[in-house]
Structure formats: structure tokens, C-alpha cells
Amino acid sequence: MCDQNHFEEDCQQAESLNRVTRKQFGVLLSAGMSMVLPQVANAAPVSESDVTITTPDGTADAYFVHPATGTAPGVLIWPDIFGLRPAFRQMGKRLAESGYSVVVVNPFYRTKKSPTADKGSATPIQEVMPLARSLNETTHMTDAKAFVAWLDAQKSVAKNKKIGTQGYCMGGPMAFRTAAASDRIGAVASFHGGGLVRGVEPNSPHIQASKTKANFLIAIAKNDDERAPTDKDVLKETFAKANLSAEIEVYAADHGWCPPDSRVYTEPLAEKAWTRLLALYAKL
């Protein structure tokens, strides 16, 4: 999971490179402005709605979007620590326009309905860390089972295709554990995921994921790699021993470079990650 110190370091580094500052970012958000993702070529018309999903612990709010006609492989998106918000709705809709039935969940539903970060990714990290700390391995697994089952029950989801899942920051371990929780998962992607490798304990996300039959895409931020330089090697060795396909790469971008509302959003590398995601899901 990302922590306060690392997050603050990322913000300071971005500001030193003359990117958008906290104050400037807050002004943009208050003015209703946001970065817009590049358009999908030949985008499919989509249907979108806010939905609720029953779990063992209550009802989770989520955003569901899918091609307006026919069926498509399902995808479960776990957002970063700032939760379900317009940026992740954009990302989900873009994926649906590319031919997938996508649900983006609010992982913090037990505590608060979305939006859970009042200023999106400009929210001070101290305000959202308690939400992240309210989750654990047990909630990851029970939620994963409930969300996958709900998604698989939707008419727009192709039953003859496996389901994909992707996570950002704290969502990376959740995506790994989703594969461990359900054999319906055929592809897993982690973008600047935190806490993928937690020693050699059997409940470490990377060890749990290695016992599945999914294909993996693991995109690591350069500053995460600098802080934990051996993680990529552990991931490569673990998945190789399990005979699993795993594309593991360190990107020359800071933690958080993929969501379009991030202060360190880096479009060229976010687009590279997007392209590799589509290549992964083409195998579903």
C-alpha cells in the first residue's frame, strides 16, 4: 500500500519538475476542469449506470459500463487510495468503448459511499489513509468473490470468456487476490501497485497470485522500484517458477502516473500501459 511519506515524496518531486502544484491542482478541480483521456478509435457505443452490489458486509456502490449491444468480457477495476471518482469512471468507460463490460468499485463502501476523497487525488493523503487501513486480506478476498459473481451474472458479460481485473496503487494487491479468490479470472494487471511482495508469507499477494492460472501485467513506477529494487526480481522468479505468463516492467514514471487526475499523470507512459493492458485482455 502506498504510505504518507512516499506519497509526499511523489508530490514534492512533481512540483520540483514544474508540474501542477497542490494549489494549482485544487483550483483546476474547483473550476470543474480535469484531464481527458485520449479517445478510443472506433469506440463502441456504451451503456453506463451506477449500481449497488451485495457483499457479505453490506452493499457496495459501483459504476458499471459496457457496450450497448452484445456481450463482452468482464473486467473488475480496483481504484487507488482516492477511490471511485470521475477519473476512474473515465478509465472504465474508455475500456468499455474498447469492448469490455467494466465495473469500477468503491472498496471503502463499509465506511463511506463514493466519492470517498472530497478533492479527488488532490485530497491530503492523511485524510484517506484511515480508509485504506480499514481493509485487509479478508476483505480483499470476500469482496473479490462478491464483485466477480455480480459481474458474471450481468447479461452483457460473455460467459465463454474469462474475466480480467486491474488495480492501481493499493488496488494492485486486491487484483492479485481477486485471481486467487476466483477461477473466473484470466488476466490480472497492476499499475504502480503497492505491497505486491510481502516477504515469503503464504498470504503475500504475489504468492497467492502465483497459484492461479491467470496471465499478468505488472507495471512498476520508477520510484517504487528505487524503494524496493528487488521486488521485480522476486515477481519474475515467482511467476516463472509457476509457469505463468507475466509481463513485468519498470516504467520511467512516478507512482500514480496512470489516472488522468493524478498530479504525476504522464500521458505517454500511461498510454503505453494502456496498450499493454489491451494486449493482456485480448487473451481473455
Backbone bond lengths (Angstrom), bond angles and torsions (degrees), N, CA, C in turn:
res aa  C-N    CA-C-N  psi(-1)  N-CA   C-N-CA  omega(-1)  CA-C   N-CA-C  phi
1 M - - - 1.459 - - 1.517 108.80 -
2 C 1.320 118.03 143.10 1.451 119.46 176.88 1.514 107.80 -68.20
3 D 1.335 117.98 147.80 1.448 119.47 178.13 1.513 109.79 -119.93
4 Q 1.331 115.68 173.20 1.451 120.98 -173.30 1.510 112.21 -60.49
5 N 1.337 117.65 -46.10 1.446 120.06 -176.92 1.518 111.50 -61.09
6 H 1.315 117.88 -46.50 1.460 121.29 -179.50 1.518 110.55 -63.71
7 F 1.313 117.09 -41.09 1.452 120.38 -179.51 1.525 110.00 -63.30
8 E 1.332 116.72 -43.65 1.462 119.90 179.28 1.521 111.02 -63.59
9 E 1.339 116.75 -38.37 1.462 119.76 177.28 1.514 111.18 -61.21
10 D 1.342 116.84 -41.90 1.456 121.15 179.34 1.529 110.66 -61.56
11 C 1.335 116.40 -43.45 1.464 120.13 -179.10 1.522 110.91 -64.14
12 Q 1.341 116.24 -44.36 1.454 119.71 -179.53 1.521 111.21 -63.47
13 Q 1.325 116.60 -39.82 1.463 120.29 179.46 1.515 110.77 -65.11
14 A 1.332 116.87 -42.03 1.461 120.25 178.69 1.510 111.25 -61.98
15 E 1.336 117.31 -42.10 1.448 120.50 -179.07 1.528 111.12 -67.61
16 S 1.343 116.43 -34.75 1.461 119.38 179.22 1.518 112.05 -67.58
17 L 1.343 116.18 -20.97 1.460 121.29 178.73 1.524 111.70 -95.04
18 N 1.337 115.34 13.70 1.467 121.79 177.66 1.512 113.07 65.24
19 R 1.324 116.32 29.54 1.448 119.03 171.01 1.521 108.08 -82.64
20 V 1.328 116.17 -173.64 1.452 120.29 -177.43 1.524 110.25 -65.33
21 T 1.342 117.60 130.31 1.450 121.76 177.91 1.515 110.27 -83.49
22 R 1.338 115.71 170.86 1.464 120.49 177.17 1.523 110.69 -55.19
23 K 1.342 115.39 -49.25 1.456 119.72 -177.02 1.520 111.46 -63.07
24 Q 1.339 116.17 -45.07 1.464 120.15 -179.83 1.520 110.62 -64.62
25 F 1.327 115.67 -39.80 1.462 119.24 -179.01 1.520 110.63 -64.64
26 G 1.346 115.91 -40.51 1.450 119.67 178.20 1.516 111.97 -63.49
27 V 1.323 117.13 -37.10 1.463 120.92 177.66 1.522 110.88 -64.10
28 L 1.340 116.41 -42.70 1.462 120.21 178.83 1.520 111.14 -61.17
29 L 1.335 115.80 -44.39 1.453 119.26 -179.02 1.521 111.37 -65.13
30 S 1.350 116.29 -43.05 1.457 119.26 -178.08 1.521 111.41 -66.18
31 A 1.326 116.96 -23.99 1.458 121.11 178.55 1.523 111.68 -85.80
32 G 1.333 115.71 1.08 1.462 119.54 178.60 1.516 113.15 79.67
33 M 1.331 116.31 16.66 1.467 120.55 -177.84 1.522 109.62 -97.14
34 S 1.320 116.82 148.32 1.460 121.45 175.78 1.513 109.12 -155.61
35 M 1.315 115.25 158.52 1.445 119.27 176.42 1.522 109.31 -72.38
36 V 1.305 116.61 143.18 1.455 121.52 -177.78 1.522 108.97 -111.82
37 L 1.308 116.35 133.47 1.458 120.84 179.38 1.521 110.55 -70.47
38 P 1.335 117.73 151.17 1.463 120.67 175.51 1.520 111.19 -57.85
39 Q 1.305 116.21 146.65 1.457 121.21 -178.25 1.529 111.29 -72.25
40 V 1.323 114.73 150.54 1.460 121.50 177.58 1.530 108.84 -84.25
41 A 1.310 117.04 129.78 1.459 120.39 175.34 1.521 109.36 -66.69
42 N 1.325 116.58 134.86 1.466 121.51 -179.57 1.527 111.51 53.99
43 A 1.328 115.62 43.79 1.459 120.92 -177.59 1.526 111.14 -60.64
44 A 1.322 115.98 135.16 1.459 121.46 177.33 1.523 109.63 -76.98
45 P 1.338 118.44 140.09 1.472 120.01 171.81 1.526 108.76 -60.56
46 V 1.332 116.33 141.24 1.461 119.21 -175.94 1.523 111.80 -127.26
47 S 1.321 114.62 160.05 1.461 122.97 171.37 1.522 107.21 -113.62
48 E 1.304 116.76 137.37 1.465 119.96 -177.16 1.526 110.42 -135.91
49 S 1.332 115.99 150.07 1.455 120.76 -179.65 1.521 110.66 -161.53
50 D 1.324 115.48 156.71 1.451 121.51 170.55 1.531 107.25 -88.36
51 V 1.317 116.34 134.82 1.460 120.42 -175.16 1.525 109.81 -132.18
52 T 1.312 116.24 165.20 1.460 122.21 171.91 1.522 108.34 -122.60
53 I 1.318 115.10 141.46 1.458 121.59 -176.47 1.522 108.77 -123.92
54 T 1.311 116.10 126.16 1.467 120.89 179.71 1.525 110.16 -77.93
55 T 1.321 115.65 130.72 1.464 122.78 177.06 1.519 108.74 -125.87
56 P 1.322 118.36 172.04 1.472 119.87 177.02 1.531 113.04 -60.63
57 D 1.339 117.38 -19.84 1.461 121.27 -176.68 1.524 114.42 -107.94
58 G 1.334 117.64 6.77 1.457 118.99 179.25 1.514 112.04 142.04
59 T 1.327 116.48 -144.06 1.464 121.32 178.62 1.521 109.41 -124.97
60 A 1.303 115.51 130.03 1.454 121.79 -179.29 1.521 110.27 -101.47
61 D 1.315 115.96 136.46 1.459 120.14 174.56 1.522 108.77 -86.80
62 A 1.329 115.69 145.75 1.460 120.44 -175.06 1.528 109.80 -156.01
63 Y 1.318 115.03 167.09 1.471 123.07 177.38 1.518 107.45 -115.77
64 F 1.332 116.31 125.82 1.461 121.48 -177.11 1.520 108.88 -120.38
65 V 1.335 116.05 128.58 1.460 121.28 -178.65 1.522 108.63 -143.06
66 H 1.343 116.11 138.63 1.460 119.96 -175.06 1.524 109.74 -155.74
67 P 1.335 118.25 161.74 1.464 120.26 175.76 1.531 110.57 -55.12
68 A 1.327 116.22 141.20 1.467 120.73 -173.93 1.517 113.24 -65.29
69 T 1.324 117.81 -23.51 1.465 121.00 179.62 1.527 110.33 -131.63
70 G 1.327 115.43 155.35 1.455 120.62 175.55 1.522 113.12 74.15
71 T 1.320 114.92 -169.21 1.462 121.55 178.07 1.516 109.86 -117.85
72 A 1.331 115.63 158.94 1.461 121.25 -177.75 1.526 108.89 -151.00
73 P 1.333 117.88 155.05 1.464 119.59 177.63 1.528 110.92 -58.28
74 G 1.312 115.80 141.99 1.452 120.55 179.62 1.517 112.17 -82.67
75 V 1.346 116.02 150.71 1.461 122.30 176.56 1.528 108.86 -139.67
76 L 1.320 115.77 132.50 1.457 123.08 175.40 1.519 108.63 -107.49
77 I 1.348 116.73 122.78 1.463 121.90 -179.81 1.524 110.06 -108.40
78 W 1.340 114.55 125.93 1.461 122.50 172.86 1.531 107.95 -100.70
79 P 1.331 118.69 116.36 1.467 119.62 -179.06 1.524 112.41 -75.65
80 D 1.323 115.42 176.32 1.461 120.98 177.64 1.525 110.53 -79.74
81 I 1.309 116.94 -168.35 1.459 122.06 -173.50 1.531 113.37 -63.38
82 F 1.336 117.38 -18.62 1.468 120.36 179.65 1.525 112.44 -88.13
83 G 1.311 116.35 -0.51 1.457 121.38 167.21 1.510 117.17 76.65
84 L 1.333 113.97 -168.67 1.458 122.98 179.93 1.525 108.62 -70.92
85 R 1.343 116.19 121.04 1.452 121.81 -175.25 1.526 108.67 -156.80
86 P 1.338 118.20 175.90 1.473 119.51 -176.68 1.523 114.93 -52.80
87 A 1.322 118.52 -37.99 1.465 119.90 -178.90 1.524 111.17 -60.90
88 F 1.339 116.71 -41.51 1.461 119.37 -179.22 1.517 112.04 -77.96
89 R 1.308 117.42 -25.03 1.464 119.45 171.06 1.530 109.03 -65.81
90 Q 1.326 116.87 -41.75 1.467 120.44 175.80 1.516 110.92 -57.77
91 M 1.321 115.28 -46.69 1.461 120.19 -177.33 1.525 111.13 -64.72
92 G 1.328 116.38 -40.86 1.457 119.83 178.14 1.516 111.91 -65.70
93 K 1.335 116.08 -42.58 1.461 119.77 -179.57 1.523 111.18 -65.27
94 R 1.300 116.45 -39.16 1.472 120.07 178.61 1.525 110.84 -62.19
95 L 1.327 115.98 -39.13 1.456 119.42 178.99 1.527 110.53 -68.69
96 A 1.322 117.04 -37.96 1.466 120.41 176.62 1.524 110.83 -63.74
97 E 1.316 116.97 -39.41 1.463 121.07 177.99 1.526 111.43 -64.68
98 S 1.327 115.73 -19.24 1.466 121.14 177.45 1.526 112.00 -91.24
99 G 1.347 116.83 1.53 1.454 119.59 173.21 1.508 116.38 107.28
100 Y 1.357 117.53 35.29 1.455 120.39 -179.65 1.530 110.17 -135.25
101 S 1.332 115.58 150.31 1.460 121.86 174.42 1.530 107.19 -95.09
102 V 1.324 116.19 113.46 1.463 121.35 -164.05 1.526 111.80 -120.21
103 V 1.321 116.05 132.10 1.455 120.52 170.38 1.532 108.33 -118.84
104 V 1.335 115.20 128.72 1.464 122.36 175.89 1.520 106.49 -109.93
105 V 1.318 117.18 120.15 1.462 120.53 -170.87 1.526 112.52 -102.02
106 N 1.323 114.62 159.57 1.458 122.12 169.87 1.528 106.93 -97.37
107 P 1.329 118.68 102.85 1.466 119.84 -176.42 1.518 113.44 -70.27
108 F 1.335 116.61 -13.27 1.467 120.76 -175.95 1.523 112.65 -100.33
109 Y 1.319 117.03 20.83 1.465 121.16 -173.93 1.520 113.20 -58.25
110 R 1.312 118.21 -26.18 1.463 120.51 -179.47 1.531 111.54 -63.76
111 T 1.332 114.47 -28.96 1.459 120.45 -175.68 1.517 113.14 -103.91
112 K 1.351 115.83 -38.84 1.464 119.13 -171.91 1.519 110.08 -158.87
113 K 1.310 116.77 138.29 1.457 121.13 172.99 1.525 109.14 -73.40
114 S 1.319 116.02 156.74 1.466 119.14 178.17 1.534 109.87 -72.87
115 P 1.333 117.40 150.30 1.470 126.71 0.47 1.526 111.86 -76.21
116 T 1.318 115.43 137.21 1.462 121.06 -178.22 1.519 112.64 -95.92
117 A 1.324 117.36 -11.85 1.463 122.16 175.36 1.524 106.80 -121.25
118 D 1.314 116.87 110.13 1.462 122.05 -169.88 1.528 113.61 -58.08
119 K 1.333 117.20 -31.17 1.462 120.75 -179.08 1.526 111.28 -115.31
120 G 1.317 116.12 28.93 1.460 118.87 -179.58 1.512 110.63 59.04
121 S 1.310 117.01 -140.14 1.465 120.31 -178.28 1.519 113.11 -73.63
122 A 1.349 117.53 -4.23 1.462 120.84 174.31 1.520 111.62 -88.06
123 T 1.329 117.08 -1.10 1.461 121.47 178.27 1.531 109.63 -67.09
124 P 1.328 118.63 133.97 1.474 119.61 176.46 1.516 110.82 -55.50
125 I 1.313 116.00 134.23 1.459 121.03 -175.08 1.526 111.91 -59.60
126 Q 1.341 116.79 -29.29 1.458 119.67 -179.34 1.529 111.61 -62.66
127 E 1.323 116.63 -27.01 1.460 120.39 -177.39 1.529 112.88 -76.21
128 V 1.313 117.18 -24.78 1.461 119.78 -176.22 1.525 114.10 -108.23
129 M 1.322 117.43 -11.03 1.461 119.06 178.58 1.529 112.91 -58.64
130 P 1.342 120.06 -38.17 1.475 118.71 177.46 1.531 112.38 -60.05
131 L 1.334 117.84 -32.93 1.460 120.38 177.33 1.522 110.28 -64.22
132 A 1.333 115.68 -45.51 1.465 119.66 -179.77 1.524 110.91 -63.34
133 R 1.328 116.52 -37.97 1.468 120.12 -178.36 1.523 112.43 -71.23
134 S 1.335 116.53 -14.23 1.468 119.48 179.46 1.526 112.27 -78.11
135 L 1.328 117.09 -8.07 1.460 121.83 -178.58 1.516 110.31 -106.45
136 N 1.329 116.11 156.45 1.457 120.96 -178.76 1.525 109.47 -156.57
137 E 1.315 116.21 -174.66 1.463 120.31 -178.23 1.526 112.15 -56.30
138 T 1.327 116.41 -41.58 1.464 119.95 -178.40 1.524 111.39 -63.86
139 T 1.332 117.40 -46.57 1.464 119.54 179.79 1.521 110.68 -66.27
140 H 1.325 117.01 -35.95 1.471 119.66 177.48 1.525 110.28 -57.48
141 M 1.325 115.41 -47.43 1.461 120.14 -174.18 1.529 112.08 -71.61
142 T 1.332 117.25 -44.76 1.465 118.95 -178.76 1.522 110.97 -67.19
143 D 1.328 116.38 -39.81 1.469 118.97 177.97 1.519 110.92 -65.48
144 A 1.316 116.53 -42.91 1.457 120.34 -179.61 1.525 111.32 -56.90
145 K 1.317 116.22 -46.45 1.467 119.77 179.53 1.525 111.31 -61.11
146 A 1.329 116.59 -43.20 1.462 120.52 -178.52 1.519 111.70 -67.95
147 F 1.325 117.03 -42.75 1.461 120.43 -177.33 1.532 111.72 -69.00
148 V 1.327 116.30 -40.63 1.464 119.76 178.85 1.525 110.24 -66.18
149 A 1.325 117.00 -41.93 1.466 120.30 179.30 1.526 110.71 -62.86
150 W 1.329 116.94 -42.36 1.471 120.30 178.28 1.528 110.40 -62.53
151 L 1.316 116.09 -47.29 1.460 120.57 -178.86 1.521 110.96 -60.78
152 D 1.312 116.05 -43.07 1.459 120.82 -177.58 1.522 112.36 -67.24
153 A 1.318 116.71 -19.36 1.465 120.37 -179.23 1.529 112.98 -87.43
154 Q 1.325 117.48 -5.16 1.462 120.40 -178.01 1.535 110.81 -80.00
155 K 1.325 115.88 140.80 1.467 121.09 -176.90 1.522 112.48 -61.99
156 S 1.334 117.10 -28.09 1.469 119.80 -176.91 1.518 113.09 -80.25
157 V 1.330 117.76 -6.66 1.468 121.32 -177.07 1.528 109.99 -93.06
158 A 1.318 116.08 126.77 1.466 121.81 -179.72 1.519 110.20 -70.79
159 K 1.305 116.03 123.56 1.466 120.42 -178.16 1.524 112.11 -82.39
160 N 1.333 117.68 -15.32 1.460 121.02 179.50 1.531 111.84 -92.90
161 K 1.322 115.94 9.64 1.462 121.69 177.53 1.515 109.14 -124.21
162 K 1.325 116.20 149.14 1.449 120.70 173.51 1.532 109.72 -71.11
163 I 1.310 116.64 167.94 1.460 123.61 179.52 1.526 109.45 -103.97
164 G 1.322 116.17 144.74 1.456 121.43 176.16 1.519 110.86 -104.55
165 T 1.315 116.57 157.64 1.461 120.63 174.33 1.518 109.31 -144.61
166 Q 1.321 116.27 145.16 1.456 121.49 -179.44 1.512 109.68 -141.21
167 G 1.341 115.54 146.62 1.449 120.74 -178.74 1.511 111.72 -139.14
168 Y 1.335 115.18 152.75 1.460 122.83 -177.49 1.529 108.67 -124.57
169 C 1.336 116.19 133.91 1.461 120.80 179.76 1.534 108.73 56.50
170 M 1.329 119.15 -120.08 1.460 121.74 178.78 1.521 112.65 -62.27
171 G 1.343 117.46 -16.96 1.457 121.61 177.65 1.515 113.03 -74.43
172 G 1.347 118.01 -15.96 1.456 120.40 178.48 1.519 112.58 -59.93
173 P 1.347 118.51 -54.92 1.461 119.64 176.47 1.527 112.84 -59.70
174 M 1.332 116.86 -33.32 1.466 119.65 178.27 1.519 110.90 -64.26
175 A 1.328 116.76 -40.58 1.463 120.24 177.66 1.519 110.71 -64.83
176 F 1.335 117.32 -42.15 1.466 120.84 176.99 1.524 110.52 -58.33
177 R 1.339 115.70 -46.00 1.460 119.52 -176.85 1.525 112.18 -72.89
178 T 1.328 116.82 -23.78 1.457 119.29 175.05 1.520 110.10 -62.12
179 A 1.325 116.64 -41.17 1.461 120.45 177.86 1.524 110.61 -64.25
180 A 1.334 116.04 -36.45 1.461 119.44 178.85 1.522 111.58 -71.11
181 A 1.341 116.24 -26.33 1.460 120.44 -176.19 1.519 113.20 -85.46
182 S 1.330 117.63 -22.76 1.466 120.00 -174.50 1.523 111.49 -142.22
183 D 1.333 115.96 129.93 1.467 119.16 177.85 1.523 112.12 -78.86
184 R 1.333 117.79 2.57 1.465 121.12 174.71 1.528 111.60 -78.43
185 I 1.325 116.54 -13.26 1.468 119.82 -177.26 1.524 110.18 -81.68
186 G 1.349 114.81 125.37 1.455 119.92 179.61 1.508 114.53 -113.33
187 A 1.339 116.72 -12.23 1.461 120.32 -178.71 1.520 109.19 -150.23
188 V 1.346 115.69 138.14 1.465 122.20 -177.38 1.520 109.08 -132.84
189 A 1.345 116.10 131.33 1.460 120.54 177.37 1.516 109.81 -126.53
190 S 1.322 116.01 136.61 1.466 122.41 175.88 1.521 108.46 -125.33
191 F 1.336 115.64 126.61 1.467 121.34 178.53 1.522 108.87 -117.58
192 H 1.332 115.36 122.45 1.471 123.49 -172.28 1.531 110.77 39.31
193 G 1.336 114.66 47.96 1.465 120.60 179.90 1.516 111.63 -71.37
194 G 1.331 116.26 140.25 1.458 120.69 178.43 1.517 111.01 -108.43
195 G 1.321 117.16 136.17 1.458 120.47 176.60 1.506 114.81 78.06
196 L 1.320 118.13 28.58 1.468 120.67 177.19 1.517 111.33 -69.72
197 V 1.323 115.45 -35.35 1.468 121.39 -179.48 1.515 108.57 -113.61
198 R 1.319 115.55 117.39 1.467 120.87 179.82 1.518 108.88 -127.85
199 G 1.321 115.16 69.40 1.448 120.89 179.42 1.512 112.16 69.05
200 V 1.328 115.43 -150.94 1.464 120.96 -177.68 1.523 111.34 -109.63
201 E 1.328 116.58 14.68 1.460 119.60 178.73 1.526 110.11 -64.99
202 P 1.322 118.87 142.91 1.466 121.59 -177.85 1.522 113.58 -62.70
203 N 1.347 118.11 -20.88 1.467 119.77 178.59 1.521 112.76 -94.68
204 S 1.333 117.33 10.30 1.461 119.08 172.57 1.524 107.92 -65.02
205 P 1.340 118.38 134.61 1.469 120.08 -176.79 1.527 113.90 -51.80
206 H 1.339 117.54 -38.70 1.469 118.72 -176.28 1.524 111.36 -69.07
207 I 1.322 117.33 -33.16 1.458 120.29 178.16 1.527 110.41 -73.85
208 Q 1.316 116.80 -41.53 1.467 119.79 176.85 1.523 110.64 -61.03
209 A 1.337 116.74 -42.72 1.467 120.71 -178.80 1.519 112.06 -66.75
210 S 1.328 116.85 -31.33 1.471 120.33 -177.46 1.524 112.52 -69.47
211 K 1.316 116.97 -11.84 1.469 120.64 179.98 1.532 111.73 -94.47
212 T 1.318 116.98 11.35 1.456 122.12 179.93 1.529 109.80 -101.67
213 K 1.329 115.30 -174.09 1.461 120.82 176.73 1.530 111.09 -119.75
214 A 1.319 116.51 24.84 1.462 121.19 -176.71 1.526 111.38 -87.52
215 N 1.339 115.15 163.67 1.455 122.61 169.23 1.530 107.94 -96.77
216 F 1.337 116.79 148.76 1.459 120.49 -172.24 1.525 113.18 -126.52
217 L 1.323 114.55 145.11 1.463 123.73 170.25 1.517 106.26 -128.30
218 I 1.333 116.96 119.38 1.464 121.35 -177.37 1.524 108.21 -125.27
219 A 1.325 115.80 107.25 1.463 122.55 -178.90 1.523 108.16 -104.33
220 I 1.329 116.13 116.10 1.459 122.69 -172.44 1.522 110.08 -106.16
221 A 1.329 117.25 134.89 1.464 121.42 176.63 1.524 110.03 -73.43
222 K 1.328 116.00 148.33 1.467 119.38 -176.51 1.528 112.08 -62.69
223 N 1.354 117.48 -38.46 1.461 117.72 -178.90 1.524 112.03 -75.92
224 D 1.329 117.89 -25.85 1.465 119.59 171.63 1.527 110.04 -67.47
225 D 1.325 115.70 -39.01 1.461 120.01 178.88 1.525 110.81 -66.33
226 E 1.314 116.29 -36.11 1.464 119.48 178.67 1.520 111.15 -65.89
227 R 1.333 116.44 -34.64 1.459 120.02 -179.46 1.528 111.94 -78.64
228 A 1.317 117.23 -31.02 1.469 121.33 -178.92 1.527 108.15 -134.79
229 P 1.340 117.73 71.29 1.466 121.25 -171.69 1.521 115.69 -66.69
230 T 1.315 118.03 -17.32 1.474 119.20 -178.88 1.530 112.87 -92.67
231 D 1.335 117.55 -10.16 1.472 119.27 -176.13 1.521 112.23 -59.26
232 K 1.313 116.87 -42.42 1.468 119.38 -177.83 1.519 110.82 -63.11
233 D 1.317 116.90 -35.58 1.464 120.25 179.53 1.526 110.98 -70.94
234 V 1.329 116.24 -38.67 1.465 120.35 176.94 1.527 109.99 -63.65
235 L 1.324 116.29 -42.46 1.464 120.28 179.05 1.531 110.71 -62.54
236 K 1.325 116.39 -46.86 1.465 120.19 -179.80 1.520 111.16 -60.26
237 E 1.324 116.64 -45.62 1.464 120.67 -178.40 1.528 111.12 -65.71
238 T 1.333 116.32 -42.48 1.464 120.58 -177.35 1.523 111.54 -64.11
239 F 1.331 116.58 -46.68 1.461 119.49 -178.34 1.524 111.35 -72.48
240 A 1.321 117.74 -32.51 1.468 119.91 177.11 1.526 110.42 -64.84
241 K 1.329 117.02 -42.63 1.464 120.88 178.78 1.523 111.56 -63.40
242 A 1.331 115.62 -30.06 1.465 120.07 -179.67 1.528 112.12 -87.63
243 N 1.342 115.90 0.67 1.470 121.48 -178.49 1.526 112.43 57.59
244 L 1.338 115.37 40.40 1.450 121.42 178.26 1.525 109.86 -107.41
245 S 1.330 115.94 142.85 1.453 121.06 176.21 1.524 109.01 -74.99
246 A 1.328 117.00 121.62 1.464 120.87 -178.06 1.528 109.62 -143.15
247 E 1.314 116.22 113.54 1.463 121.74 174.16 1.516 107.19 -89.74
248 I 1.322 116.82 113.97 1.461 122.38 -175.40 1.524 108.46 -122.80
249 E 1.322 116.54 120.61 1.460 120.21 -175.37 1.519 111.05 -144.73
250 V 1.330 115.29 140.32 1.456 121.32 172.15 1.526 107.89 -90.68
251 Y 1.318 116.36 123.75 1.467 122.10 179.61 1.522 109.81 -94.82
252 A 1.308 116.55 144.55 1.470 122.05 -179.45 1.520 109.97 -80.11
253 A 1.321 115.77 57.26 1.461 122.62 -178.45 1.516 108.22 -147.56
254 D 1.326 115.67 160.00 1.454 120.77 -177.02 1.529 112.15 -85.00
255 H 1.321 115.05 160.84 1.459 122.20 177.38 1.526 109.76 -51.91
256 G 1.337 115.96 123.17 1.458 120.51 -179.62 1.509 114.50 99.97
257 W 1.340 117.79 15.00 1.467 119.28 -171.78 1.527 114.51 -74.70
258 C 1.335 119.40 -9.84 1.468 120.45 -173.01 1.533 115.87 -89.62
259 P 1.334 121.25 -46.02 1.471 119.30 -178.76 1.528 111.34 -64.84
260 P 1.319 118.39 136.77 1.467 120.61 -174.04 1.520 114.68 -69.72
261 D 1.333 117.78 -12.86 1.468 118.99 177.96 1.519 112.41 -97.53
262 S 1.338 117.31 4.17 1.456 120.62 -178.84 1.514 110.92 -73.92
263 R 1.333 116.00 146.23 1.467 120.12 176.89 1.521 111.61 -66.63
264 V 1.329 117.13 -20.21 1.463 119.85 179.79 1.525 111.62 -111.64
265 Y 1.326 116.64 20.89 1.473 120.96 177.48 1.525 109.24 -54.26
266 T 1.328 115.93 129.58 1.460 122.11 -178.04 1.520 107.34 -126.69
267 E 1.318 116.71 95.02 1.464 120.53 -168.82 1.523 114.32 -56.11
268 P 1.346 120.52 -47.70 1.473 117.97 -177.83 1.527 112.85 -57.74
269 L 1.318 117.30 -42.01 1.460 119.70 -178.71 1.525 111.53 -80.36
270 A 1.323 117.17 -28.54 1.466 119.11 173.08 1.524 109.76 -65.01
271 E 1.336 116.36 -37.21 1.463 120.42 178.41 1.527 111.12 -70.50
272 K 1.320 116.90 -34.43 1.461 119.17 175.16 1.527 109.90 -63.21
273 A 1.339 116.40 -44.40 1.456 120.65 178.85 1.526 110.83 -62.93
274 W 1.329 115.95 -38.84 1.473 121.48 177.86 1.530 110.73 -61.90
275 T 1.324 117.04 -43.40 1.461 121.54 179.15 1.523 111.24 -62.43
276 R 1.334 115.55 -41.74 1.457 118.79 179.20 1.531 110.85 -69.05
277 L 1.326 117.40 -31.79 1.464 120.99 176.23 1.519 110.39 -63.31
278 L 1.334 117.02 -45.96 1.462 120.25 179.49 1.514 110.88 -63.04
279 A 1.331 117.43 -36.12 1.465 120.58 177.26 1.529 110.34 -65.42
280 L 1.318 116.73 -38.57 1.471 121.08 177.67 1.530 109.96 -63.59
281 Y 1.332 116.55 -49.15 1.463 120.26 -176.09 1.528 112.88 -71.41
282 A 1.310 116.66 -17.99 1.466 118.58 175.94 1.529 111.50 -64.65
283 K 1.342 116.56 -15.88 1.461 121.53 -178.81 1.531 112.48 -88.61
284 L 1.335 116.84 -6.32 1.470 119.89 -177.69 1.534 110.97 -62.90
